[in-house]
Structures are given as C-alpha cells and as structure tokens.
Amino acid sequence: MCIGALRWSGVRNMVYALSNETLGKYAGFDGLMSSRPLLPSPQFIVTGPILEEEAAKIHAIHWSKLL
C-alpha cells in the first residue's frame, strides 16, 4: 500500500534508514519484503540503509514498548 502511494504520488527518490533484517529483529517478525523490486530503476532511486545504528536505537525503544 505504501509503495503504491509512492508510485502514484510522483515521488521518485526514497531514502530509508533501517534494513528489513534489522527492523525484523526489533519488531519480532521475519519475511519483510524489500521495496527495491517494487520501485524499479531508472524511474525510482532507492537509497539506504543510511544511519542504521541511529535508527536501530529508535526502533529498539519503540518496539520494546509494544511487544
């Protein structure tokens, strides 16, 4: 759903901080799908993960409150 919104909105550059593997570690689930195959080049530029350590700290706090 979010990928569809990106495609329809005209956004062509996506930057993300946390890898699927790291997010799954904190959120407690596996099998997250990468957005890269759904946002094909050259129409879309996907950059990341960047600042993964910083993002991991935030997710560790967030998910520890929910799980």
C-alpha positions in Angstrom: 0.0 0.0 0.0 2.8 2.5 0.9 4.7 1.5 -2.3 1.5 2.2 -4.3 1.2 5.6 -2.7 4.8 6.4 -3.6 4.3 5.3 -7.2 1.1 7.4 -7.7 2.3 10.5 -5.8 5.2 11.1 -8.2 7.9 10.7 -5.5 10.9 9.3 -7.4 13.6 9.3 -4.7 13.2 7.2 -1.5 15.8 7.3 1.3 15.4 4.9 4.3 17.4 4.3 7.5 16.8 0.7 8.6 17.3 -2.5 6.7 14.5 -5.1 6.6 16.7 -7.6 8.6 17.3 -5.1 11.4 13.6 -4.0 11.5 12.5 -7.6 11.8 14.9 -8.2 14.7 13.3 -5.4 16.7 9.7 -5.8 15.5 9.7 -9.6 16.0 8.8 -10.8 12.5 10.7 -12.2 9.5 10.0 -12.2 5.8 9.8 -8.5 5.3 9.9 -7.6 1.6 12.4 -5.1 0.2 10.9 -2.1 -1.6 13.6 -2.1 -4.2 11.9 -4.7 -6.6 8.7 -2.8 -6.4 10.3 0.6 -7.3 12.2 -0.2 -10.5 15.1 1.8 -11.8 15.5 4.2 -13.5 12.1 5.7 -12.6 12.9 5.4 -8.9 16.0 5.9 -6.9 16.1 4.0 -3.6 19.0 4.8 -1.2 19.6 3.1 2.1 20.0 1.9 4.6 21.7 5.0 6.0 22.1 6.0 9.6 21.2 2.4 10.5 22.7 2.5 14.0 20.8 5.6 14.9 17.5 4.2 13.5 18.1 0.9 15.3 18.2 2.8 18.7 14.8 4.4 18.0 13.2 1.1 16.9 14.6 -0.7 19.9 12.8 1.8 22.2 9.6 1.8 20.1 9.2 -1.9 19.7 10.2 -2.7 23.3 7.1 -0.7 24.4 4.8 -2.6 22.1 6.0 -6.2 22.5 
